[in-house]
Amino acid sequence: MAQPTSRRQFLLQSALAGTSLLLTRDLLAFQPKPNSVFGGVQIGTITYSFRSMPGSIEDIVKYCTQCGISAIELMGDAAEAWAGSPAGLMPPMAPPPPGQQMVFTDEQRAAMRERNQKAKAWRETVSMEKFVELKKLLDKAGISVYAYKPNALGENNSDAEIEYAMKAAKALGATSVTVELPAKAAQSKRLGDFGSKHKVYVGYHAHTQATDTLWDEALAQSPYNSMNLDCGHYIAAGGNNTTASLLALIEAKHNRITSMHLKDRKTKENGGQNVEWGKGDTPIKDILMLLKKKKYKIPVSIELEYDIPQGSDAVKEVSKCVAYAKAILV
């Protein structure tokens, strides 16, 4: 008699799981849809902004709804976990002390290597069916994906992983994948070729090494190589990087910028810190008004990197950034 009982339990659990998924979708259908297009400018966020909190797809939908955000740059971790990657979700990351880099133990590094190997094997064979399903779930919540950032576009990633990244981006409805600008031109050429093949842009991100000419070689290699311009990092570099030069760069390269990161940082000369919006040297108002005036269709990702004040959390701080942008644009 034990076997039929076990089978009944299995069928009951399966039915409950299916019901739970349907209920989640039905609840999403009745949630008020967020709208973060202000003055014709799409304000979004990179989901990295919520890294200090639980990071499942369901969590991200909840956070975006609470913040009123209708479009995102989606980090790969949550999407891959939702789609069934055996690597699972990374736990929330506590930020390092101010001014310090994240430090990992040997044990943590070994665990990450093992996790990456599992993810690699999965990416190289995974169907896009779950990513199409994920797009439908996000669409129902009123959230679109304009950029996808999986950890699959590096020099050490296989061609099959890069193919996966391009296909997943398309399945999610994203215009681009995003990745740090490679040190080697051969890698940006490699990615640009895959971008051309799949008609997906590769948006290259830079930190304080950014200059007005930093992206030129990559942009010349492929029409599908593009810029993921981080305005805060650009300003933090100081020196020749000024408000005037940043605005001129946006105007000159607007048709090659597929997405933008926005944060407030002080210049190198003023300490370079990430600070709450309105307290640093990034010309946030000038940037947003330029996009509005010129009608550049460049989605802007809020990237929360300043220290979260005591008693607050990432959702509350991202909401403040949304309100700040809205006050400028509306």
Long-range contacts (C-beta under 8 A, 24 or more apart in sequence): 24-58, 25-137, 25-140, 28-61, 28-137, 28-140, 28-141, 29-140, 31-65, 31-141, 31-142, 32-65, 33-70, 33-141, 33-142, 34-64, 34-65, 34-67, 34-68, 34-69, 34-70, 34-142, 34-143, 35-68, 35-70, 35-142, 36-67, 36-68, 36-69, 36-70, 36-71, 36-322, 36-326, 37-70, 38-325, 38-326, 38-329, 38-330, 39-288, 39-292, 39-329, 39-330, 40-292, 40-295, 41-288, 41-291, 41-292, 41-300, 41-325, 41-329, 42-70, 42-71, 42-146, 42-297, 42-298, 42-299, 42-300, 43-69, 43-71, 43-300, 43-302, 43-322, 43-325, 43-326, 43-329, 44-69, 44-70, 44-71, 44-72, 44-73, 44-146, 44-299, 44-300, 44-301, 44-302, 45-69, 45-72, 45-73, 45-301, 45-302, 45-303, 45-304, 45-318, 45-321, 46-72, 46-73, 46-75, 46-147, 46-149, 46-261, 46-301, 46-302, 46-303, 47-72, 47-73, 47-74, 47-75, 47-78, 48-75, 48-149, 48-303, 49-302, 49-303, 49-304, 49-314, 49-318, 50-304, 50-314, 50-315, 50-318, 51-92, 51-93, 51-314, 52-92, 52-93, 52-94, 52-95, 52-308, 52-313, 52-314, 53-92, 53-313, 53-314, 53-315, 54-92, 55-89, 55-90, 55-92, 56-81, 56-82, 56-89, 57-81, 57-82, 57-134, 57-137, 61-137, 61-138, 61-141, 61-143, 63-314, 63-315, 63-318, 64-141, 64-143, 65-141, 65-142, 66-315, 66-319, 67-315, 67-318, 67-319, 67-322, 68-319, 68-322, 69-143, 69-302, 69-318, 69-322, 70-142, 70-143, 70-144, 71-143, 71-144, 71-145, 71-146, 71-299, 72-143, 72-144, 72-145, 72-146, 72-301, 73-145, 73-146, 73-147, 73-148, 73-149, 73-178, 73-259, 73-299, 73-301, 74-145, 74-147, 74-148, 74-149, 74-172, 74-174, 75-149, 75-150, 76-148, 76-149, 76-150, 76-151, 76-152, 76-165, 76-168, 77-151, 79-131, 79-134, 79-148, 79-150, 79-168, 79-172, 80-119, 80-122, 80-123, 80-150, 82-130, 82-134, 83-126, 83-130, 83-131, 83-134, 84-122, 84-126, 84-130, 85-118, 85-119, 85-122, 85-123, 85-126, 86-118, 86-119, 86-122, 87-115, 87-116, 87-118, 87-119, 87-122, 88-115, 95-307, 95-308, 98-273, 98-307, 99-273, 116-151, 119-151, 119-152, 120-157, 120-158, 120-161, 123-150, 123-152, 123-160, 123-161, 123-164, 123-165, 124-158, 124-160, 124-161, 124-164, 126-164, 128-167, 128-168, 128-171, 131-167, 131-168, 131-171, 131-172, 132-171, 134-171, 134-172, 135-171, 135-172, 135-173, 138-172, 139-173, 144-173, 145-172, 145-173, 145-174, 146-174, 146-175, 146-176, 146-258, 146-259, 146-299, 147-174, 147-175, 147-176, 147-177, 147-178, 147-203, 147-228, 147-258, 147-259, 147-299, 147-301, 148-172, 148-174, 148-176, 148-177, 148-178, 149-177, 149-178, 149-179, 150-177, 153-177, 153-179, 153-191, 153-202, 154-179, 154-187, 155-182, 155-184, 155-187, 159-194, 162-190, 162-191, 162-194, 163-194, 163-198, 166-194, 166-195, 166-197, 166-198, 166-200, 167-198, 169-198, 169-200, 170-198, 170-199, 170-200, 174-200, 175-200, 175-201, 175-258, 175-259, 176-200, 176-201, 176-202, 176-203, 176-226, 176-228, 176-258, 176-259, 177-201, 177-202, 177-203, 178-202, 178-203, 178-204, 178-205, 178-228, 178-259, 179-203, 179-204, 179-205, 180-204, 180-205, 180-206, 181-205, 181-206, 181-214, 181-215, 181-218, 182-218, 185-217, 185-218, 185-221, 188-217, 188-218, 188-221, 188-225, 189-221, 189-222, 191-225, 192-218, 192-221, 192-222, 192-224, 192-225, 193-222, 195-222, 195-224, 195-225, 196-222, 196-223, 196-224, 199-224, 200-224, 201-225, 201-226, 201-258, 202-226, 203-227, 203-228, 203-257, 203-258, 203-259, 204-228, 205-230, 205-261, 206-230, 206-233, 206-234, 207-233, 208-233, 208-234, 208-236, 208-237, 208-268, 208-272, 209-237, 210-234, 210-237, 210-241, 211-237, 211-240, 211-241, 212-240, 212-245, 212-248, 212-249, 215-253, 215-256, 219-253, 219-256, 226-256, 226-257, 226-258, 227-253, 227-256, 227-257, 227-258, 228-257, 228-258, 228-259, 228-260, 228-261, 229-253, 229-257, 229-259, 229-260, 229-261, 230-260, 230-261, 230-263, 230-303, 231-260, 231-261, 231-262, 231-263, 231-282, 231-283, 231-284, 231-287, 232-261, 232-262, 232-263, 232-264, 232-265, 232-274, 232-280, 232-282, 232-303, 232-305, 233-261, 233-263, 233-265, 235-265, 235-267, 235-280, 235-281, 235-282, 235-283, 236-265, 236-266, 236-267, 236-268, 236-272, 236-281, 237-267, 237-268, 238-267, 238-268, 238-269, 238-272, 239-268, 243-283, 243-286, 246-283, 246-287, 247-283, 247-286, 247-287, 247-290, 250-287, 250-290, 250-291, 250-296, 250-298, 251-290, 251-294, 254-294, 254-296, 254-298, 257-296, 257-298, 258-298, 259-298, 259-299, 259-300, 259-301, 260-287, 260-298, 260-299, 260-300, 260-301, 261-301, 261-303, 262-287, 262-300, 262-301, 262-302, 262-303, 262-321, 262-325, 263-302, 263-303, 263-304, 263-305, 263-306, 264-306, 273-306, 274-305, 274-306, 274-307, 275-306, 276-306, 276-317, 276-320, 277-320, 277-321, 277-324, 278-324, 284-324, 284-325, 284-328, 285-328, 288-325, 288-328, 288-329, 289-328, 289-329, 292-329, 300-325
